[in-house]
């Protein structure tokens, strides 16, 4: 999935006439994030940091796409999937959908840029609560806190109210103007996020969580 997302992002960056894209999952899962069966073999901080840096770079490139990106969340967006949601320009949820930052269960923090983007979206206090508690957020609550832009909307119809009638060049220019106010400081924050991943990946809490998962298998 990570490799495919990078490849598709590169392809979309060359789609000059594109106005918008809709990112959605399948069935009852928007995205579950990293495969725990694979993560447990990435034991060193360097290995974990490399994976996170790869996804930070991919999602940063995704944010910089010239068209508007909309995440349509049906089912669950968990862990890295919740971070992926924050990388989109706009977000819609199905009434029964859920966004949950579960990295704490592994003794980790979000490392794909999620802490940086979540704080910008919903503010420091709410971001702290979601990241520390690991509690899930559903439609109306997510809408109230500003995590999503709409609940129960049909994505293509809703998206038409945003970009309908706009020229693709105008969309690209608006997005560039908005992005430049964020990314100057975001890059410093993203770098700090990677530095902190090195401190917790492979640490006592992380290893204890991985061992607990192994015992359940």
Secondary structure, DSSP 8 states (H G I E B T S, - for coil): -HHHHHHHHHHHTT-TT--EEEEE-BTTEEE--S-HHHHTT--SHHHHHHHHHHHHHHHHHHHT-SSEEEEEE-SEEETHHHHHHHTSSEEEE-TT-EEE--GGGGT----SSHHHHHHHHH-HHHHHHHHHH---EEHHHHHHTTS-SEES--HHHHHHHHHTT--HHHHHHHHHHHHHHHHHHHHHHHHHHHHHHHHHTTSHHHHHHHHHHHHH-
